[in-house]
Amino acid sequence: SVHASLAVGPLLYIAGSFERVGVLEASGLAVYDSASASWSAPMGAVVGKVSVMVWWQNSLVLGGSFTRVGSGVGGAAAGGLPVSGLARFMDGEWLGMGDINGPVFAVAVSESALYVG
């Protein structure tokens, strides 16, 4: 099921706990491009559940109860970046955002700060 969605220009990001979007293998994160009318999973899989996502400083920020991002299709445990419920996709790569003690349920942004709850 989809737990979060975010539109940025012609792109619609969806995240949650799913393994497919139509016929596309996409574990936990997928992107719909309205210009090409197609789905893709260019950022790899998310291992765990994404609860929230925001656009901040030209990057996609995910929050939830997940342990790895950017892993192989199908949520394979091998590969990807180990994280603890908060991650940022910027300039084509995943970045961890520190150790979060517990799941992330909310993220708010200002121009210079990210607030996590």
Number of C-alpha atoms within 10 A of each C-alpha: 12 14 16 17 17 16 14 12 9 11 17 15 20 21 24 22 18 20 20 17 18 8 8 14 20 27 28 29 31 25 21 18 16 12 9 9 9 11 20 16 20 12 20 24 26 31 25 19 24 26 23 22 26 22 16 17 14 10 15 18 22 27 25 24 20 23 18 25 33 25 20 18 19 17 23 16 16 10 14 20 17 18 20 22 27 27 24 20 18 14 10 9 12 22 18 17 13 11 10 16 8 12 17 20 15 15 18 14 13 9 7 7 10 13 9 13 11
